[in-house]
Each structure stands twice: as structure tokens, then as C-alpha cells.
Amino acid sequence: MQTVTVSPKFQVVIPKTIRESLKLKAGQKMSVLEYDGRIEMIPDREIAELRGFLKGINTDFERDADRL
């Protein structure tokens, strides 16, 4: 686990190893939310990046009768 410091302007620097592993870019937008006493930052992705991310998902399951 890495530690960051909150600046007087409430800014933090995301460590380089995390930026690289998530492929973050300067100026990229992120959604920020408070969840169960912690801060979560979720990178916004271009719609083109999401193409094919469900490829291979198993859709063979039984549906409720009212959901057909």
C-alpha cells in the first residue's frame, strides 16, 4: 500500500505505479465518491475503450418468467 499526502489545496498525487497500471492520462476525468468511510476514484473511459469488454460472457442462465 502506498501513502499520499493531501496538500493545503486538498490535492493528491496518484503514485506513478498506479497511474501506469491503470493507464491514466493527464487531464483525464475521474468519478469520485465516498463509500463506507473511504474515497474511491473511478477513471472515466472513452466509449471506444469499452468495446468488447463483455466478450465471452456466459449468457446461458435461466431467466424469471416476467423478464423475457
Biopython code that builds the backbone (N, CA, C, O; Angstrom):
import numpy as np
from Bio.PDB.StructureBuilder import StructureBuilder

atoms = [
    (1, "MET", "N", (0.851, -1.174, 0.000)),
    (1, "MET", "CA", (0.000, 0.000, 0.000)),
    (1, "MET", "C", (0.892, 1.231, 0.000)),
    (1, "MET", "O", (1.893, 1.295, 0.714)),
    (2, "GLN", "N", (0.510, 2.199, -0.810)),
    (2, "GLN", "CA", (1.279, 3.434, -0.902)),
    (2, "GLN", "C", (0.545, 4.542, -0.172)),
    (2, "GLN", "O", (-0.676, 4.498, -0.022)),
    (3, "THR", "N", (1.290, 5.525, 0.275)),
    (3, "THR", "CA", (0.728, 6.643, 1.020)),
    (3, "THR", "C", (0.861, 7.919, 0.199)),
    (3, "THR", "O", (1.884, 8.146, -0.447)),
    (4, "VAL", "N", (-0.170, 8.745, 0.227)),
    (4, "VAL", "CA", (-0.127, 10.061, -0.419)),
    (4, "VAL", "C", (-0.447, 11.110, 0.636)),
    (4, "VAL", "O", (-1.002, 10.801, 1.690)),
    (5, "THR", "N", (-0.095, 12.342, 0.340)),
    (5, "THR", "CA", (-0.336, 13.447, 1.256)),
    (5, "THR", "C", (-1.332, 14.408, 0.621)),
    (5, "THR", "O", (-1.239, 14.710, -0.569)),
    (6, "VAL", "N", (-2.273, 14.882, 1.407)),
    (6, "VAL", "CA", (-3.237, 15.873, 0.937)),
    (6, "VAL", "C", (-2.604, 17.249, 1.100)),
    (6, "VAL", "O", (-2.174, 17.610, 2.195)),
    (7, "SER", "N", (-2.544, 18.021, 0.011)),
    (7, "SER", "CA", (-1.946, 19.352, 0.040)),
    (7, "SER", "C", (-2.901, 20.342, 0.712)),
    (7, "SER", "O", (-4.061, 20.008, 0.952)),
    (8, "PRO", "N", (-2.431, 21.555, 1.018)),
    (8, "PRO", "CA", (-3.326, 22.570, 1.577)),
    (8, "PRO", "C", (-4.514, 22.904, 0.671)),
    (8, "PRO", "O", (-5.534, 23.404, 1.147)),
    (9, "LYS", "N", (-4.388, 22.631, -0.621)),
    (9, "LYS", "CA", (-5.490, 22.845, -1.566)),
    (9, "LYS", "C", (-6.305, 21.570, -1.752)),
    (9, "LYS", "O", (-7.120, 21.497, -2.672)),
    (10, "PHE", "N", (-6.108, 20.572, -0.906)),
    (10, "PHE", "CA", (-6.805, 19.283, -0.950)),
    (10, "PHE", "C", (-6.510, 18.506, -2.232)),
    (10, "PHE", "O", (-7.388, 17.822, -2.759)),
    (11, "GLN", "N", (-5.288, 18.607, -2.730)),
    (11, "GLN", "CA", (-4.864, 17.867, -3.905)),
    (11, "GLN", "C", (-4.005, 16.686, -3.473)),
    (11, "GLN", "O", (-3.324, 16.744, -2.449)),
    (12, "VAL", "N", (-4.042, 15.609, -4.267)),
    (12, "VAL", "CA", (-3.170, 14.456, -4.035)),
    (12, "VAL", "C", (-2.529, 14.066, -5.363)),
    (12, "VAL", "O", (-3.072, 14.340, -6.433)),
    (13, "VAL", "N", (-1.371, 13.424, -5.278)),
    (13, "VAL", "CA", (-0.696, 12.920, -6.469)),
    (13, "VAL", "C", (-0.864, 11.412, -6.481)),
    (13, "VAL", "O", (-0.547, 10.734, -5.504)),
    (14, "ILE", "N", (-1.368, 10.889, -7.597)),
    (14, "ILE", "CA", (-1.526, 9.445, -7.734)),
    (14, "ILE", "C", (-0.143, 8.868, -8.043)),
    (14, "ILE", "O", (0.508, 9.303, -8.994)),
    (15, "PRO", "N", (0.306, 7.903, -7.257)),
    (15, "PRO", "CA", (1.651, 7.342, -7.479)),
    (15, "PRO", "C", (1.832, 6.805, -8.898)),
    (15, "PRO", "O", (0.893, 6.297, -9.510)),
    (16, "LYS", "N", (3.057, 6.928, -9.407)),
    (16, "LYS", "CA", (3.372, 6.558, -10.780)),
    (16, "LYS", "C", (3.010, 5.108, -11.091)),
    (16, "LYS", "O", (2.482, 4.830, -12.168)),
    (17, "THR", "N", (3.278, 4.189, -10.186)),
    (17, "THR", "CA", (2.990, 2.783, -10.453)),
    (17, "THR", "C", (1.492, 2.560, -10.684)),
    (17, "THR", "O", (1.105, 1.754, -11.530)),
    (18, "ILE", "N", (0.659, 3.271, -9.934)),
    (18, "ILE", "CA", (-0.795, 3.152, -10.099)),
    (18, "ILE", "C", (-1.236, 3.820, -11.391)),
    (18, "ILE", "O", (-2.065, 3.273, -12.117)),
    (19, "ARG", "N", (-0.688, 5.005, -11.689)),
    (19, "ARG", "CA", (-1.024, 5.692, -12.951)),
    (19, "ARG", "C", (-0.703, 4.811, -14.150)),
    (19, "ARG", "O", (-1.487, 4.723, -15.094)),
    (20, "GLU", "N", (0.451, 4.164, -14.105)),
    (20, "GLU", "CA", (0.858, 3.316, -15.229)),
    (20, "GLU", "C", (-0.009, 2.064, -15.334)),
    (20, "GLU", "O", (-0.405, 1.680, -16.434)),
    (21, "SER", "N", (-0.305, 1.429, -14.213)),
    (21, "SER", "CA", (-1.085, 0.188, -14.269)),
    (21, "SER", "C", (-2.523, 0.445, -14.725)),
    (21, "SER", "O", (-3.133, -0.414, -15.361)),
    (22, "LEU", "N", (-3.072, 1.629, -14.402)),
    (22, "LEU", "CA", (-4.430, 1.976, -14.833)),
    (22, "LEU", "C", (-4.448, 2.732, -16.158)),
    (22, "LEU", "O", (-5.514, 3.062, -16.677)),
    (23, "LYS", "N", (-3.264, 3.005, -16.702)),
    (23, "LYS", "CA", (-3.120, 3.741, -17.964)),
    (23, "LYS", "C", (-3.826, 5.094, -17.909)),
    (23, "LYS", "O", (-4.544, 5.472, -18.835)),
    (24, "LEU", "N", (-3.610, 5.815, -16.810)),
    (24, "LEU", "CA", (-4.208, 7.139, -16.650)),
    (24, "LEU", "C", (-3.422, 8.160, -17.464)),
    (24, "LEU", "O", (-2.212, 8.030, -17.646)),
    (25, "LYS", "N", (-4.126, 9.173, -17.948)),
    (25, "LYS", "CA", (-3.507, 10.238, -18.730)),
    (25, "LYS", "C", (-3.758, 11.567, -18.036)),
    (25, "LYS", "O", (-4.756, 11.733, -17.335)),
    (26, "ALA", "N", (-2.854, 12.505, -18.234)),
    (26, "ALA", "CA", (-3.017, 13.842, -17.669)),
    (26, "ALA", "C", (-4.288, 14.462, -18.233)),
    (26, "ALA", "O", (-4.538, 14.388, -19.436)),
    (27, "GLY", "N", (-5.089, 15.070, -17.367)),
    (27, "GLY", "CA", (-6.324, 15.712, -17.790)),
    (27, "GLY", "C", (-7.517, 14.779, -17.859)),
    (27, "GLY", "O", (-8.633, 15.218, -18.134)),
    (28, "GLN", "N", (-7.293, 13.490, -17.610)),
    (28, "GLN", "CA", (-8.389, 12.518, -17.667)),
    (28, "GLN", "C", (-9.362, 12.756, -16.513)),
    (28, "GLN", "O", (-8.942, 13.042, -15.391)),
    (29, "LYS", "N", (-10.641, 12.641, -16.785)),
    (29, "LYS", "CA", (-11.673, 12.826, -15.770)),
    (29, "LYS", "C", (-11.822, 11.562, -14.935)),
    (29, "LYS", "O", (-11.598, 10.451, -15.416)),
    (30, "MET", "N", (-12.205, 11.752, -13.671)),
    (30, "MET", "CA", (-12.447, 10.635, -12.771)),
    (30, "MET", "C", (-13.700, 10.918, -11.961)),
    (30, "MET", "O", (-13.971, 12.059, -11.588)),
    (31, "SER", "N", (-14.461, 9.863, -11.694)),
    (31, "SER", "CA", (-15.596, 9.981, -10.787)),
    (31, "SER", "C", (-15.067, 9.732, -9.375)),
    (31, "SER", "O", (-14.291, 8.802, -9.153)),
    (32, "VAL", "N", (-15.488, 10.563, -8.425)),
    (32, "VAL", "CA", (-15.023, 10.435, -7.047)),
    (32, "VAL", "C", (-16.239, 10.253, -6.156)),
    (32, "VAL", "O", (-17.207, 11.010, -6.236)),
    (33, "LEU", "N", (-16.174, 9.234, -5.304)),
    (33, "LEU", "CA", (-17.279, 9.016, -4.386)),
    (33, "LEU", "C", (-16.781, 8.555, -3.030)),
    (33, "LEU", "O", (-15.700, 7.978, -2.907)),
    (34, "GLU", "N", (-17.576, 8.816, -2.034)),
    (34, "GLU", "CA", (-17.286, 8.351, -0.675)),
    (34, "GLU", "C", (-18.086, 7.084, -0.472)),
    (34, "GLU", "O", (-19.292, 7.053, -0.716)),
    (35, "TYR", "N", (-17.409, 6.031, -0.021)),
    (35, "TYR", "CA", (-18.058, 4.743, 0.171)),
    (35, "TYR", "C", (-17.517, 4.095, 1.435)),
    (35, "TYR", "O", (-16.323, 3.814, 1.534)),
    (36, "ASP", "N", (-18.380, 3.864, 2.381)),
    (36, "ASP", "CA", (-18.022, 3.134, 3.595)),
    (36, "ASP", "C", (-16.793, 3.728, 4.289)),
    (36, "ASP", "O", (-15.916, 2.998, 4.751)),
    (37, "GLY", "N", (-16.744, 5.059, 4.355)),
    (37, "GLY", "CA", (-15.660, 5.735, 5.062)),
    (37, "GLY", "C", (-14.365, 5.870, 4.290)),
    (37, "GLY", "O", (-13.327, 6.169, 4.879)),
    (38, "ARG", "N", (-14.404, 5.655, 2.974)),
    (38, "ARG", "CA", (-13.192, 5.817, 2.173)),
    (38, "ARG", "C", (-13.529, 6.563, 0.883)),
    (38, "ARG", "O", (-14.699, 6.698, 0.524)),
    (39, "ILE", "N", (-12.508, 7.041, 0.198)),
    (39, "ILE", "CA", (-12.671, 7.751, -1.067)),
    (39, "ILE", "C", (-12.320, 6.794, -2.193)),
    (39, "ILE", "O", (-11.278, 6.141, -2.156)),
    (40, "GLU", "N", (-13.188, 6.710, -3.196)),
    (40, "GLU", "CA", (-12.911, 5.887, -4.369)),
    (40, "GLU", "C", (-12.896, 6.775, -5.595)),
    (40, "GLU", "O", (-13.776, 7.615, -5.782)),
    (41, "MET", "N", (-11.885, 6.582, -6.428)),
    (41, "MET", "CA", (-11.743, 7.345, -7.671)),
    (41, "MET", "C", (-11.842, 6.356, -8.818)),
    (41, "MET", "O", (-11.083, 5.389, -8.880)),
    (42, "ILE", "N", (-12.784, 6.601, -9.732)),
    (42, "ILE", "CA", (-13.031, 5.684, -10.837)),
    (42, "ILE", "C", (-12.757, 6.437, -12.142)),
    (42, "ILE", "O", (-13.443, 7.410, -12.453)),
    (43, "PRO", "N", (-11.758, 5.987, -12.903)),
    (43, "PRO", "CA", (-11.438, 6.694, -14.151)),
    (43, "PRO", "C", (-12.581, 6.597, -15.149)),
    (43, "PRO", "O", (-13.130, 5.520, -15.377)),
    (44, "ASP", "N", (-12.934, 7.736, -15.744)),
    (44, "ASP", "CA", (-13.905, 7.740, -16.831)),
    (44, "ASP", "C", (-13.184, 7.233, -18.073)),
    (44, "ASP", "O", (-12.052, 7.630, -18.351)),
    (45, "ARG", "N", (-13.838, 6.367, -18.805)),
    (45, "ARG", "CA", (-13.241, 5.786, -20.007)),
    (45, "ARG", "C", (-14.010, 6.243, -21.231)),
    (45, "ARG", "O", (-15.217, 6.479, -21.173)),
    (46, "GLU", "N", (-13.296, 6.364, -22.339)),
    (46, "GLU", "CA", (-13.940, 6.666, -23.612)),
    (46, "GLU", "C", (-14.809, 5.468, -23.988)),
    (46, "GLU", "O", (-14.457, 4.326, -23.692)),
    (47, "ILE", "N", (-15.923, 5.722, -24.627)),
    (47, "ILE", "CA", (-16.826, 4.649, -25.008)),
    (47, "ILE", "C", (-16.134, 3.654, -25.933)),
    (47, "ILE", "O", (-16.444, 2.464, -25.897)),
    (48, "ALA", "N", (-15.211, 4.117, -26.752)),
    (48, "ALA", "CA", (-14.491, 3.228, -27.666)),
    (48, "ALA", "C", (-13.626, 2.223, -26.909)),
    (48, "ALA", "O", (-13.411, 1.110, -27.389)),
    (49, "GLU", "N", (-13.127, 2.604, -25.730)),
    (49, "GLU", "CA", (-12.304, 1.701, -24.922)),
    (49, "GLU", "C", (-13.127, 0.547, -24.361)),
    (49, "GLU", "O", (-12.575, -0.507, -24.045)),
    (50, "LEU", "N", (-14.427, 0.729, -24.233)),
    (50, "LEU", "CA", (-15.284, -0.295, -23.644)),
    (50, "LEU", "C", (-15.721, -1.349, -24.654)),
    (50, "LEU", "O", (-16.310, -2.362, -24.276)),
    (51, "ARG", "N", (-15.442, -1.122, -25.919)),
    (51, "ARG", "CA", (-15.871, -2.067, -26.958)),
    (51, "ARG", "C", (-15.246, -3.440, -26.713)),
    (51, "ARG", "O", (-14.028, -3.574, -26.592)),
    (52, "GLY", "N", (-16.113, -4.458, -26.642)),
    (52, "GLY", "CA", (-15.659, -5.832, -26.494)),
    (52, "GLY", "C", (-15.342, -6.267, -25.079)),
    (52, "GLY", "O", (-14.883, -7.394, -24.889)),
    (53, "PHE", "N", (-15.564, -5.425, -24.068)),
    (53, "PHE", "CA", (-15.174, -5.816, -22.724)),
    (53, "PHE", "C", (-16.061, -6.914, -22.146)),
    (53, "PHE", "O", (-15.704, -7.520, -21.135)),
    (54, "LEU", "N", (-17.206, -7.180, -22.763)),
    (54, "LEU", "CA", (-18.067, -8.271, -22.312)),
    (54, "LEU", "C", (-17.916, -9.525, -23.174)),
    (54, "LEU", "O", (-18.670, -10.485, -23.012)),
    (55, "LYS", "N", (-16.957, -9.518, -24.075)),
    (55, "LYS", "CA", (-16.752, -10.653, -24.966)),
    (55, "LYS", "C", (-16.488, -11.917, -24.147)),
    (55, "LYS", "O", (-15.658, -11.929, -23.239)),
    (56, "GLY", "N", (-17.212, -12.970, -24.491)),
    (56, "GLY", "CA", (-17.018, -14.241, -23.811)),
    (56, "GLY", "C", (-17.849, -14.418, -22.556)),
    (56, "GLY", "O", (-17.739, -15.442, -21.881)),
    (57, "ILE", "N", (-18.686, -13.427, -22.228)),
    (57, "ILE", "CA", (-19.504, -13.536, -21.024)),
    (57, "ILE", "C", (-20.535, -14.651, -21.211)),
    (57, "ILE", "O", (-21.086, -14.818, -22.299)),
    (58, "ASN", "N", (-20.785, -15.396, -20.166)),
    (58, "ASN", "CA", (-21.731, -16.500, -20.216)),
    (58, "ASN", "C", (-23.154, -15.954, -20.088)),
    (58, "ASN", "O", (-23.509, -15.359, -19.071)),
    (59, "THR", "N", (-23.960, -16.161, -21.125)),
    (59, "THR", "CA", (-25.352, -15.689, -21.107)),
    (59, "THR", "C", (-26.329, -16.850, -20.975)),
    (59, "THR", "O", (-27.536, -16.659, -21.119)),
    (60, "ASP", "N", (-25.823, -18.051, -20.702)),
    (60, "ASP", "CA", (-26.670, -19.233, -20.547)),
    (60, "ASP", "C", (-27.125, -19.364, -19.100)),
    (60, "ASP", "O", (-26.488, -20.053, -18.303)),
    (61, "PHE", "N", (-28.208, -18.714, -18.771)),
    (61, "PHE", "CA", (-28.784, -18.831, -17.430)),
    (61, "PHE", "C", (-30.289, -18.733, -17.546)),
    (61, "PHE", "O", (-30.819, -18.213, -18.528)),
    (62, "GLU", "N", (-30.960, -19.231, -16.551)),
    (62, "GLU", "CA", (-32.409, -19.263, -16.565)),
    (62, "GLU", "C", (-32.969, -17.912, -16.131)),
    (62, "GLU", "O", (-32.590, -17.380, -15.088)),
    (63, "ARG", "N", (-33.863, -17.371, -16.930)),
    (63, "ARG", "CA", (-34.471, -16.068, -16.610)),
    (63, "ARG", "C", (-35.810, -16.272, -15.924)),
    (63, "ARG", "O", (-36.486, -17.277, -16.144)),
    (64, "ASP", "N", (-36.186, -15.317, -15.096)),
    (64, "ASP", "CA", (-37.506, -15.331, -14.497)),
    (64, "ASP", "C", (-38.546, -15.149, -15.606)),
    (64, "ASP", "O", (-38.291, -14.468, -16.599)),
    (65, "ALA", "N", (-39.703, -15.754, -15.430)),
    (65, "ALA", "CA", (-40.743, -15.717, -16.469)),
    (65, "ALA", "C", (-41.154, -14.291, -16.818)),
    (65, "ALA", "O", (-41.460, -14.020, -17.979)),
    (66, "ASP", "N", (-41.172, -13.362, -15.849)),
    (66, "ASP", "CA", (-41.599, -11.993, -16.112)),
    (66, "ASP", "C", (-40.482, -11.137, -16.729)),
    (66, "ASP", "O", (-40.697, -9.950, -16.973)),
    (67, "ARG", "N", (-39.305, -11.705, -16.984)),
    (67, "ARG", "CA", (-38.171, -10.963, -17.535)),
    (67, "ARG", "C", (-37.829, -11.358, -18.965)),
    (67, "ARG", "O", (-36.763, -11.001, -19.467)),
    (68, "LEU", "N", (-38.713, -12.084, -19.620)),
    (68, "LEU", "CA", (-38.445, -12.486, -21.001)),
    (68, "LEU", "C", (-38.854, -11.389, -21.876)),
    (68, "LEU", "O", (-38.725, -11.491, -23.096)),
]
sb = StructureBuilder()
sb.init_structure("model")
sb.init_model(0)
sb.init_chain("A")
sb.init_seg("    ")
for serial, (resi, resn, name, xyz) in enumerate(atoms, 1):
    if name == "N":
        sb.init_residue(resn, " ", resi, " ")
    sb.init_atom(name, np.array(xyz, "f"), 0.0, 1.0, " ", f" {name:<3s}", serial, name[0])
structure = sb.get_structure()
